[in-house]
Structures are given as structure tokens and as C-alpha cells.
Amino acid sequence: MEPAVRLSEVVASLSYALDLTEGLPEGHAVRTCVVGMRLAEVLGLPEADRSSLFYALLLKDAGCSTNAAPVAELFGHDDRAVKADKKTIDEDSPREMLAYLVRNARPGASPVARAAQLVQMARLARRGAASQASLVALRCERGADIAQMLGLGTATADAIASMHEHWDGKGFPGGLEGERIPLLGRIVALAQTVEVFHAAGGPDAAIGVAEHRRGRWFDPRLVDALVQLGPHDRLWRLLRNADGEAVLARLEPRDRVEVATPDRLDRLAEAFARVIDAKSPFTARHSSGVADFAVAIAAELGLDAEQRRDLRHAGLLHDIGKLGVSNTILDKPGKLDQAEWEAVKRHPVLTWKILRGVSAFRPIATMAAAHHERLDGSGYQLGLRGDGLRLPARILAVADVAEALGAERPYRDALGPDEVLAIIRRDVPHRLDARAFEALEAVLGRPAEQRFGTLAA
């Protein structure tokens, strides 16, 4: 019997994709977890609270992709860079905020274009805090929903939902103040800021920003606990040497270790598919749609239940690498230039790297990352072709194209089954697999309500 995989190992590895979306260095969420759990230890939190906090810290950015497109549109700039920069400023300081806005308004564009972008941003600002609150609310609600979806409980969800509230009541989305903010949410808020400033300037910078925002952003009691640790506490050594799985295994409450059961892995894949598809308004259900097509094609070809489950996971997660691509590229209405196209072409490699880091999803990493490869070698980015592409990867490639063609896009309506098949047929058999295509024909030949059955069908 294979040893049970800890849920924390899977979540921590997938959190690297969330770091990409936020424009932060790899491992940010894991290091934030180190900070938060050290504070929980100092405060003497009960094990139940520490377990809830543990997953809130790892999944704090689960809703981060929901505001990527609006941020990129507002600033005319890479959403990841805009988000990362914002984490380093004091939003209560008009001088810092103005510098931040100017710095991120279409950098590299002409002075006239940058001025126009700032005017657009000013118009939004005049609509008041409600606009910002709505963006934060969407992000927080989505993150909390994902925690609930994974069965992690109300306390974890509430911590994620309240992590952008400030002690003085000037945070978002609800303007909660003081003790009305859940304690675990207050810890997450402090921990993530400490991690960002520690990465930039070490313990002194991290402690300094906490003291500066004490009583405004952060709970004074939590700041005092951090200050009492001082710059020589083992916390800072752990942050310098945090290697993910080994550190987390020591931090997770021993009597409350969560296991990544098959059902949990299914829900994790579904949850991260939502994160992926929320990145762009043009891919609302792409990942789940690809998964549905892949499983249906596989069933038509007689693949067994385990192979279909792997294909479903691969379909749900195949575009996880797109979380590392700017929305200024993903949502660009016109033709991509060479540099932008190269950035898009890198996303399958990012998918491979992320999934290779998750032991439970390692077997599907190459399959998921090969969805743009073609039999004649004309695809990208792994350089696979012909016999190097096994049947599951060939199925996924056909499923990806079928879903994209059958979905509505801003520049065209959704194509009907006959149009989808006619377009794909042009690439069979030299680029796309003939058997997978024949199975797709059978699937699309059925009434819409009968095309996609259950995983076990």
C-alpha cells in the first residue's frame, strides 16, 4: 500500500502557482505559513485554530486570479507586477500611493498614453472605495469558497475572507475593525506583509513595517508578539531555509494532519481549475470543459477508470502555467508581438514544473503540459512529437482544441459541432490523432445533454 500523501504537501506545491499570479517569488505562501504558525505558537493557539490557520496561510491567495484582468485593464500594465508592487507600499500614505500609481500606469508607453491611463484611473477612484472593495470582496469570497470546497472548515474560510481588513477599520472588503476581524485573518494579514518585507530587507525591515503599521493595519497584540521575538529568533532562520515540504511537516499540528484522499485530489483539481479559469474573462469554463471532453473521448476509446481520472485531472490543470502570464497578453484584443507570443508559449513548461512538484500529480505532469504539442512536431513547448506523444496526451490535445472552438470568444460566437469537427479534421492525422478525433466525432454526434457522463461512466 502506498503511503498517504499529506494534503499540506499538495496544497503547498500548488500554492507556487498562486505566487506566480501575485508576481511574488516562488515559495511566498509557504514562507508566509512559517511566519503565521510561529506567531500562533507564541500566542498559544489551540491545535484546532492552528490547523485552520495553517491552511488559511497556504491558500490565502486562492482567489487572487479573479482580479487579475481588472487590474491589468486599469493600469495598462502586467497585473503581476502591479500586485507585487502594491504589497510594498503603505496605502494610507498619499505620497506612496501617488508614486505607486504613476509608476505602474502603462510604464514604457508615451507620456500622452501614460497620462490618459492616469486619467482613467482617477475616474475610477472618484467612484469611491466601493470599487476597490468590490474587487477585494470578489477575491476574498472566491478564496473562501475554495477553502470550503476542500472541506477545510469555516474558520479557514473566514480567515481568507478577512485577510485584507485593517485593525483601524479602513481595510476591505467589509471595513471591519479591531476584534471584529477574525483572529486568524489578522494573523494572515500580518504574516504575509512580514514575509514580503523580510524577503526585501531581512528581519529588521519586517519588524519595522509591523511596528509602523501597528494599530492601523495590524492588531497591536500580534505586532508586540513579533517584536518580542526579535531579529535573532529561529523564525528568520526558517524563512531563509524554508524548503517547503520538510518545514510544513513540522508546522502542521500532528494530531490534525489532513490526508489527500482521492476525493480530496478531485476537489483540489476542480478548485484550481476555477483559479485558472478566473484569470481571464475569456476562459470562464475552459479547464472543466477540456476535462469533460477528455474523459468523454477516453470513455469512447475504452480507457479504464484510472486513466480517465488522470485525464480529468490533467484537463482541469493543463493551463495552470497561464497563471504566470500577464493578462495584458492573455486578454490582448489584437495580434501578439513576438515577445508576447513567446511568453504564452512558455505556459506549458510552467504547467510541467508546477505539477512535477506535486507528488500526487507528478504522473500527469507531462500529459498536461503536452496539450499544445503536435504529432508532426509543429507544436510547443516540450518538443514532443510522434511516438513521444502517448494516447492520453493526444486525447488531451484534441479536447483542448474542441473546447476552445466550441466556446464563445469576444471576437466570435461559439462554433457548432459540425464547424468544430470541420476545423479539427484539417489537422488529422498529421498534427492531431485520428483515433481521438473519431471518438470526438462520436461524442459530438450525441445530443448535448448526453455527451458528458460521470468519471466512472
N, C-alpha and C positions, 0 to 999 in steps of 0.2 A: 504493500500500500504506500502510495506517495505521501510524504509529509504534507500537512496542511499549510497552505500559504496564508500568511497574515494579511488581513485586509489593509493594514497600515503600509505594508510594503508596496502593494499595488497602487494605493491612493498616492503615496509619496512619489512613486515613479511617474504617475500620470500628472502629478502637480507640476512637473517640469514643463509640461505643455502650457499650463496656466501662467508660469513665469514668463514664457515666450510672449504670451498675449499681452502681458503687462509691461513688456520691454525690460524686464529685470534679469539680473544674472541667474544662471541656472542654479537651482537649489534654494532660491529665496524663501519659498514656502516651508521647506524643511528647516531652514535656519530660523525662521520665524517661530516654528514649532519648538525649537530648542529654547528660545527666549521665553516664550509663553509658559512652557512647562517648568522652567526654572523659577519663574515668578509664582506659579501655582504651588511649587514645593515650599518656597519661602512663606507663602501665605497659609500653608497648611490646609489646602483644599481637600475635601473628601475624595475618595477614589472615583465615585460616580461623577462628580463635577470635573475631575481631571480627565476622565475618559471622554466626556462630552467636549471639553476644551481641546483635547488632543486632535480630534477630527475637525473641529471648527478651524483650528490653526492651519491644518493641511489643506482644507477645502475653502479657505476664506475667499479665494478668487474664482470660485466655480461659476459665478455669474459675470465674470469680467468681460466676456465676449459680447454681451448684449449691448454695451455702449460703444463698442469699437467703431462701428460705422458712423454714428452721430458725431463722435469726437473727431474722426478723420475729416468729415464734411465741414464741421465747424471751423477747424483750424487750417484745413487745406494742407495737412501735414500728416506724416506717419503717426497713426494712433498710438503705437507702442512707445515712440519717443515722447509724445505729449504726455502720456500717462506716467511714464517713468520720471519725467522732469517734475511733474506736479507733486510727486511724493517727497521731493527735496525742498519744497518751499513752505512758508508759513502763510496760509491763505488769509489769515487775519491782518497781514501786513499789506496795505495798498501798494507800497513801493515794490515789494516782492511779486505781488500779483500782476502789476503792470509790466514788470520786466519779463515775467513768465509769458504773458500774452503776446508781447512784442516778439519775444524770442521764438515763439512757436507758430506765429502767423505766417504760413507759406514761406518758410526760410528758403532762400535761393531764388525766389521769384523777383520780379522787378519791383521797385519801390511803389509804383502805382498799384500793382496787383496785391502787394502786402497791405497797403493802406485800405484797399477795398475789402480785404479779408477782415481787417480790424473793425471796419465799419459794420460788417455783417455780424461780427462777434458782439459789438456794442449793442446792436439792435436786440440780440438775444438776451443780453444782460439786462436790458430795460424791462424785459418781461418778468424780471424778479427772480427770487430764489426758487420759485415753483418749478422753473425749467430745470435747474440743476438738481433739485430734489427728485424730480421725476426720473432723471437719468440714474441717479444713485438708487432710487427705490426699485427700478427695474432690475438693476444689477443685484441688489441685495435679495430681492424676492426670488430671483432665479437661483441664486446660490443657496438660499434656504430651502427652496423646493428640491434641489438636488440632494441635499443632506437628508431630507425627509424621504425622498425616493430610495435612498440607500439604507433606510431603516435606522438612521443614527440618532433619532430622537429629537424632541422639541428643544432641549437645551442647546444642542449643537446648532440647530436651525436658527434659534433666536440670537445666538452669538454672532452668526454670519450676518443676519439681518440688521444687527445694531452696531456693527463694527465701524461705521462712519459717523456715528453720533459723537458729540463732544460734551465733555463734562459741564461746560457753561451753557449748553442748550443751543449752540449755534451750528451744530452739525446737521447731518442728513441721514435718512430721509424724513424722520419724524420730529426733529427738534427736541428729542428727549434730553433731560437734564439730570445731572447728578446720579443719585441712587436709582432713578427710574430707568437708567440704562442697565441692562443685564450685566452682572459682574463679568461673565465670560466674554461678552462683547467688549467690555472696557479693557480686558487683558489683551484680546486680539488687536485692538486699536493701538495700544502702546507697543506690543511686541513687534508688529510689522514696521513701525517707524524706527524702533531701536535697531532692527536688522538693517534697514536701508542706510541709516546714518553710521552704523558700525562698519558696514561694507565700504563706506566712503572715507571714514576718518578714525576708525577704531573706537575703543571703549569711551574715551573722553568725549568724542563727538556724540556718541549715542546717549551717554548720561547727560550731556549738556543740553541736547534738544529736549529730552524728557523734562529736565528742570525748567527750561524756558517755557514749556507749554503746560506746566503743572497748574492745575486749577482752571485752565482754559480748555485744552483738548483732553487732558488726561486726569484721571482720578488721583488726587494728591496722595492717597494711601499707597497706590501702586507705584507712583514715582518715588516715594520715600523708600519703598522696599527695594527698588532698583538701585537707588543712590547708596543705600546701606550695603549693598553687595560690593560696591567699589570697583575700581578698574582692574583689580587682580583676582577677581572671583573666577572659578572654574568655568563659568558661563562663557567667557570670552575665548577661552582655550577651545571649548567645544565648538564655538562658532567658526574658529579658524580651521578646525579639523573635521567639521561635520561631513561624514561620508554617507549620509542617507540612512540606509537600512540598519547598519550597526548601531548608530546613535538612536534611531527611533525605537529599536527593540528594547533599549534601556529606558526610554522615556514613557512608553505606553504602560499604563497600570497593569501589573502582571495578572491580577485576578479578573481583568476585564478585556483580555485580548480578543479582538474580533477576527473571525476567520473568513477568508474569501471563498465561500461556498460557490458551487456552480451557479446557483440562483443569484448570488451577490455579484458574480462576474458578469452575468447577463445584464443586471441593472446598472452596473458600472459602465459597461459599454454603451448602454442606452443613454445614460446620463451624460457621458462625454460626447456622444453624438449630438445631443442638444446643445452642448457648449460649442461644438464645432459649427453647427448649422446656424447658430445665433450670431456668428462672426460677421455674416453678410446678409442683407435683406434678400439677396437673390438666391439663397440656398436654404430656404426655410425647412424643407424636409429631405434634403438631398441624401444625407447619410442613411437615414432609415429607409428611404426609397431604394437606394442601392442594395442595402441589406435584404430587403424584400425580394427584389429581382434576383439577387444571387441565390437565395435559398430556393426560390421557385424554379430557377433554371437547374440547380443542383438536384432537386427532387425529380424533375423531369428526366435527368440523366441517371437517376438511380443511386446517387451518392448516399452514404449512410448517415445516421443522425449526428454522429460526431463530426463528420466532415461538414454537414450543414450548419452545425453550431459554430464551427470555426469560421465558415464563410460569413455567417451572420455577424460575428464579432469583427471580422476583417472589413465587412461592408460598413458597419457602424463607425469604425475607427480609421478608415483608409485616408481620410483627409485631415487627420489630427495635425499634420505638419503645416496646414494652412493657418493654424493659429500663430505661426511665426512669420506670416506675410502681412504686410501693411494693407489696410483697407483702401488706401489711396491707389493701390494696384488692383486689389480684388474687385473693387467697385468702380474702376475707371470706365467711363462710358465709351471712350474711343479706343483706338488701337494701342497696344502696349509697345513701348520702345524696347530696344534690345536688353537694356539693364533690367527693366521691369519683367520682361519675359523670362530672363534668367532667374529672377527671384521666384517667380511662380514655379519654374521647373525644379527648383530645389525642394519644394514641399514634400515630394515622396521620400526624399532622403531624410528629412526631418521626421516624417512618419516612421520610417525604419528605425531611426535612432531612439525615438521615444518608446516604441513598442519593444525594441530589443532590451530596453532597460526594465521591462516588466516581466518577471519570470512567468506569470500566468499567460501573458500574451506573446511571449517570445516565439512560439511556434507559428504564429500568423504574421509576424513582422514583415517577412519578405513578400508574402502573398498580398498583404495590404498595401505595401509600398510599390508593388508592381502594376498598379491599376492603369498606369499610362504607358506601360511597355507594350510593344507590338511584335508580332511573330517575325516580321521582316527586319527588325532592329531599328525601325524608324521612330520608336517611342522614346520615353525618358523616364527616369534619370539613372536607373541602376545598370543600364547597358545589357539587359537580358533580351534574348530572342530565341525563336525556335524551340528546341528541346529544353532550353533553360527555363521555359515557362510551363509549369505544370498545369494540369487541368483546372484546379481551383483558381489559380491566378488568371487563367484565360476566361473563366466564368465571370470573375470579378470585373475584368476589363469590359466585357460585353454589358454587364449590369450597369456599370458606371456610365457608359455611353447612352444606354437605353433610358435610364432615369433622367439624364441631363436633357435629352431630346424631348422627352415626354413631359417635361416640367415647363411652366411658364417662365419667361425671361422678360426683362424690361424692354428688350428690343424685338420680341416676337411672342406670339401666343404659344401655348403648349401644342406640340405636334401630336397628331393622332397615331394610333398603332401602325397603320399602313405606311404613313410617312416615316415613322421611326424605323421600321423594317427596311424600307427602300434605301434610306441613307446608310444604315449599317451594312446592308448587303453589298454595297460597293467595296467594303474593306474585307470581305470574306472571299477566299480563305487566306489571302496573302498577309493581312495585318491582324485580323480577328479570327478566332477559332470557329470552324464550321459547325462542330457539334454543339457548342454553346449557342451559336446563332439559331440552329434548328430548334433547340429547346426553347429559346426565346420566342420563336415563331409560334410554338405550341402554347406557350404561356399567354402571349398577347392575342392568340386566337380564341381564348376563352372570354366569357363575359367578365367585365371589370371586377365584379364582386366575388368572382371565383378564382382570380389569378393568384392571390397570395394566401396560402394556408398558414397553419402553425408551423413552428420549427420541427415538430415531430411528424408532420404530415407526410 
